[in-house]
Amino acid sequence: MPTAPNLNPWVTTYSGKQFFFLRATKDDIYIEDIAHGLSNICRYVGQCHKNYSVAEHCVRAAQLAIGQPVELKLAILLHDASEAYLNDIPGLVKPLFTEYVDLEYYLTYIIYKKYGVSKYVGDIVVKLYDKRMLQPEVLSLFPAPHIGWEFVEDHSPHATTIFNPWSHKQAEREYLSMFKRLYHIKPVRKKL
């Protein structure tokens, strides 16, 4: 006999805390949980030839934002942070799971709010940096031919850069290192 769905779902995080999805607040968010979780999640539902973590993807995307405001770089680094709690779902499938998308947006909002970048939730510029990572990721992680992929027009050397993915431990370290650099130099806003 099927059981009723849990209307108060939760998960135990890396830091040992109970994380309640539907009533999470910024006090429930820990950057160490995010970095650890994202470093253990493989992009492309694990179908790439080498393990490539969401944490590494976020660091590489933020590295592209040369000359951009620190706050934008931090938003790019955190753009997939909700996946540390929810996991990654392929973008082409996500629209089929509207409640997941709503929860992902809610968690992203709380994470961005905690770290002072809430004006970037759903921002098109953040999405552009995310999409600019697609071509080098596909070239590095999948065999040719690369049929069906829609790349952003990008004539920079980055677009055709082939890379070897980091270990999950290195991805976690790099994520935390970049976060600490960006978060500590982010301008503090005065409250009115």
Buried (B, 14 or more C-beta within 10 A) or exposed (E): EEEEEEEEEBBEBBEEBEBEBEEBEEEBBBBBBBBBBBBBBBBBEEEBEEBBBBBBBBBBBBBBBEEBEBBBBBBBBBBBBBBBBBEBBEEEEEEEEEEBEEBBEBBBBBBBBBBBBBEBBEBEEBEBBBBBBBBBBBBBBBEEEEEEEEBBEBEEEBBEEEBEBBEBEBBBBBBBEBBEBBBEEBEEEEEE
